[in-house]
Amino acid sequence: MKQLNSCALALVAIVCLAGAARAGEISDNVVRVGVLNDISGIFQDTNGMGSVEAARMAAEDFNGGGKGIKVEIVYADHQNKADVGSAITRKWLDVDKVDAVVDVPNSAVGLTVNELLRNSRMTFLASSTASSDLTGKACSPNTIQWVNDAWATGNTTAAAMMGRGGKDWYFITVNYALGQGIEAEATNYIEKHGGKVLGSAKHPLGTTDFASFLLQAQGSKAKVIGLANAGGDTINAVKQASEFGIQQGGQSLVAFLLFINDIHGMGLKAAQGLQLLEAFYWDMDDDTRAFARRFAARPGMNGKMPSGNQAGVYASTLAYLNAVAATGSDDAKDVVPQMKTVKGKDMLFGDTMIRADGRVVHPMYLFEVKKPEESKYPYDYYRLVSTIPAEQAFRPIADGGCALVK
């Protein structure tokens, strides 16, 4: 009996050792990255299949990481619905053995995915989720947040505009987490720095007629009209603002979350003079231009230049895969800490580092949209107004209330 117990103990020890050895390995010998975004709705141009191509480019450029690591890119449409995004992510986690989720525009969906993946083996690369809660009260050891967030978008844009004399504001805000977060952050900055918010109009996601909202903003006489929305909502608002001659009347129009694809969609005639904050512009330097031209030549892109969100999918996916190669594991508990050790120049976002709260910090840029006669070639749309250094562009780490920050 004693001999049998000894054998049983020895067998348990062998099994445990084998399990420990497997814990640091790549599951299924394949790293699967799931691109979760809006393929059919208002974010299809800024994300959509362009994000899928960006992830594929990252996998191709990773090229096995020098270790023959196999990578698969899968994708799905969350339809801007938290329950749909949750169901897809749960299936990826429990059935399809996906190792990382990337992109996820729409803060409600992103926050749901963030909670679902907390303490799982999957990594969440929130390259398009703008909620600041991801690095605040909802921070997770599994999540890295790239590109923009509501704090940076609200505070940095407000600071840049106030520095140019924009003291009085009126907001046109989409009535869900993204818009509410941006307006709250911007309002906090404006009021703390001697400015005034004269009013705010809320609209539902997917609004086509902004006439009443714009008339209220125009009637407020605010120096700055802030569009705290995104995608098709912002495009519709800017087009109609142009028809009303709002900027010609002396009011400045600023878009908190707008991308090059949106400018292309509305045209320079409508967008000229618009102020906007971006983390990435395809025509910044040789590296961004080289990436953009490769992207534009991809299947289905038809010459389109990448948005900041699509650039973020590429950068975050490649950083994740490099961390997999460095650790020999696709488990978030190994990969995410490795990602947080990397500091240096990213070819698309400049000098970057990943903080303990999961926030990737990098410079941000205030641009003004060119007049039609100033544009010399396709997608030559922006004039750089100012550069906001990384240390000023994002919420200080101590202010976020993230439990990961000691």
N, C-alpha and C positions, 0 to 999 in steps of 0.2 A: 504494500500500500504506500509505504514511504517512498519506494522507488518510483511508483506511478506518479505521485505528487511532484517528485523532482523532475520527471519528464514533462509533466504538464506545465510546471513553472518555466522550464527551459523553452518549451514551445511558445508560451506567452512572450517570453523575452525576445525570441526570434521574430515573432509577429510584430512586436512593438518597434524593434530595430528596423524592420522592413518598412513599417509605416513612417518612421522618422525619416528614412532615406527618401521615401516617395514625396514627403511634404515639401521638399525643395525643388521638385521637378515640374516640368511642364505637363499639365494634365492632357491626356489623350495625344500627347506629342504634337499638338496643334494649338496655336494661339488664335482664338477667335475674338474679333472685335466687331461689336454690333453698333451700327450707325442708326440712332433713333431720332427721327425728326419729322418735320412737316413736309411731305412730298407732294401733297395735293392742295394745300391751302395757302394762306397769306404769306408764309415764309418759304414757299417752294423755290423762289429765286435766290434768296440769300442763304438758304441751306439746301433742302431738297436733294436731288441726285448729284448736284455739285459737291455736296459734302461727302457723298459716297465715293465719288471720283477722287476727292482729296485724300480720303482714307486709303484708297487703293494705291495712290501715288506714294503715300508714306510706307505702305507695306512693300512696294516695289523698291523704293530707295533703301529701306532697311535691309532687304536682300538676305534674309537669314541671320543677320547680325554676326556674320563670320562663323556661325555655329550650325548652319543648316536648319535654323528654326523655321518651321512652316507657319504661315499666317493665312487666315481666311477672313475676309470681310463680308459680313452679312448686314442687312438693313431692313427697316420697317418704318411704317408711317404711323405716328401716334395721334394724328388727326386733331392735335391741340386738345386732347381729352386725357385727363389724368388717369381715368380708369382704363382706357385703352393702352396708354403707356405703361401702366402698372402690369396689366395682363401680359403684354409682350415681354417685358423685362423678367417677369416671374417665369415665363416659359423658357426664355433664354438661360436663366439661372438653373432651373430645375430639370429641364429636358434637353436643351440644345447645347449645353456646356459652353456657352459664350463666356469669355473671360473678362471683357471690358465693354462698357457702354460709353459711347462718345456722341457729342453734339447736343441734342435735347434743347432746342429753343422752346420757349414757353415755361415760365417759372413754376406754374402749378404742376406741370408734368415733371419738371426737374426736381422739385422738392419731394415729390412722391417717389421718384426713382432713388433719390438720395437716401430716404428712409428705408426703402426696400433692400438696398444693397449694404446698408450699415452692418459692419462686422461679418459680412459674407466673404467669399473668396473673390468676388468680382470687384473690379475697379470702376469708378465712375469718373470719366473725363468730361466734366461739365463745361465744354468749350463754348457753348452758346446759351447756357442758363444764366440769366442776369441777376437773379435774386442774391442780395448780399447776405441773406441768412445762411447760405452755404458755407460761408467762412465766419459766421456769427453763431447765433443760438442753435442752428441746425447743423453745425460742422460735424463732419464724419471722418474717421481715420481712413475711409475708402475713397474719398473724393478729392479731386484736383480741379480747380476752377481757372479757366483760361479766358483770354480776351477781355470782355467788359463785365461789369456788374453794376447794380443800381447805385451803390455808393460812389463809384468812380464816375459813372455817367452823370449822376445828379450833382455831386459836389464839384467835380472838375469842370464840367460844362458851365455851371453857374459861376464859378470863380473866373473862368476865362471871359465870360460875357460881362460880368460886373467890372472886370478890369478894363473893359472897353466902353464903360459908361452905362451898362444896362442895369439900372437899379430897380425899376418897377416891372413886375412880371404878371402875366396871366397864363394859366395852364390849360391846355386841352389834353385830357388824360384818358387813356383806355382803362376801363373799370375792371381790372383784375390785378394780380400781384405785381406784375412788371410795372405797369403805369403808376400804381399807387406807391410802389417803392421808390421809383425815380422822383416823383413829385415830392414825396416826404423828405428825401435826402436833399433835393435842391432847395426846397422851402427852408429847411433847417439852416443851410448855408447862407441863403439870401438874408434871412432875418437876423442871423448872428453877425452879419457884416454890413448892417445898415440899410439893407434893401427892403422892399415891400412886395408882398404878393397881393394883388388887387382882386383876384378871383380865380376860380377854377371851374371848368365844365367837364363832366364825365360822360364818356360814350362807351357803348358796348363794342366788343371785338368784332371786326368785320363791318364797320360802318361805311356806308357809301356816300351819304349826304352830310357834309360838315357845315352847311350854310349857317344854321342857327348858332353853332358853337363859335364859328369865326366872327359872326356879327357881334356876339357878346364880347369876344376878345378885342375886336376893333373898337367897340364902344367903351371899353375900359380905359382906353388911352395909354395902356401899359407900353413901356418902351420895348419890352421883349415879350413875345408870345412863344411859350415853350410847348413843344409837341412831345408829350410823354407817352408815346405809343411806338409802334414799329410796323414794318412790312407794308402791306396794302393800306392799312389805316393811315400811316404817315404820308404815303404817296397821294392818296385821295385828298388829305388835308392840305398838302402843299399845292397841289394843282388848283384846288378851289381858292386858296389864299391868293394865288397868282391872278385868278380871274377877278377877285375882289380888289386887287391893287393894294393889298395890305402893306407890302414893303415899300411901294412907291409913296404911301402915305406917311412914311417915317418910322413905322414900327419894324423891329427886327424879328425875323422868324428863325428859331433855333430848333433843330431836331436832335433829341437826346440819343436816339438809337436808329441810325440810318446807315445804309451801306451803298456801295458803288452801284450795285444792281438796281437799287431803288432809284438812284439818280438817272441811270440809263433808261429805266422804265418811264419816268415822268418827263424826261427831256430837259435840256439846259434852259430852254426858254422859260419853263415853269419854275425850275429849281435855282436859277441864278441868284446869287446873293445869300442863299441859305447857309447858315452856320451849322456845323455838326462836329461831333467828337468821334474819332476813329482810333483804333489800336493798330490798324494795318491799312496801307494803301499800296496798291500794286505797283505804282510808279515812283516809289520812294528812292530806290537805289538799284544797283545791278542785280543783287540777289533776289529782291522782290519781283523785278521785271522778268528774270529768268524763270522763276517759279510760275509766274502768272502766264507766261507764254506757253509753257508746258501744259498748264491747266487748261488754257483756252483751246489747245489742240486735242484734248481728250475726247473720247466718244460722247456725243450728245451735247458738248459744251458750245459748239458752233461759234467759237471766237469770243465767248464771254469771259471777262476777267473775274477773278475770285473775290468774294466778299471777305470781310474780316472774319466772319464766322467760319467760312470754308477754309481760310488760312489757319484758323485755330484748330480745326479738325485735323489738318495735316500735321501741324506742330505738336499737338498733344498726343496724337496717335504714334508719331515717330518717337517722341520722348518716352512714351509708355513702352514701346517695343525695345528701345535701347535699355530700359531698366530691366525688362525681362531677360535680355541677353546678359546683362551685368550680374543678375542674381541667379540665373538659371531656373527661375520660377515665374509662373503666371498668377500666383496667389497675391491678392492685394496686400496682405500683411508683410510680404517681402518687397513687392514692387513699389508701393507708394512711399515707404521710407527711403528707398533708393532714389526715387524721383526727386525727393526733397533735398537730396545732397548735391544735386547738379546746379551749378551756377555758371553763367557765361553768356556768350552771344548767340542768340537764336537768329537764323538767317532771315526770318520773316518778321520777328518782333523786337529785334535788337537785344540790348542787355537785359537778361531775365534771371530770376531766381524764384524758387518755390518755397514759400514760408511754411512754418509749422502748422498753420491753420488751413493749408492747402491752396492758398491764393498765389497764383503766378503773377508776379509784378514785373511790369515792363513800361516803357514810355507810352504816353497817349498824345494825340495830336488834335488840335483844333484847326479845322479846314473851313474855307469858304468856297462855295461852288462857283466856278467860273461863268462868265457870260459866254454865250454861244460863239461870239467872234474871237474869244480868247483861247478856245480849244483848238489845238493844232492836229490832233489825230484821235482815233477812236478811244474812248474811255479816258481821255485827257480832261478830267473834270474838276480836280481840286487845286486850290491854291493854299499852301501851308501858311497859317496865321501864327501859330505858336506851338511849341513843344513843351509838354508837361513831363518833367522827369519822373521816373518810376517811383521814387520815394515820396512824391507829392500826389501821384495819380490815384493811389488806392488808400483805403482806410488804414490807419495805423494798427498794427497787429494787436496792440494792447487794448484797443477800443472795441474789439469785435465781440467780446464775451464768449469766445470759443474755448471749450473745455480742453482742447488739445494743446493750448498755449499755457505753458507753465511759467 
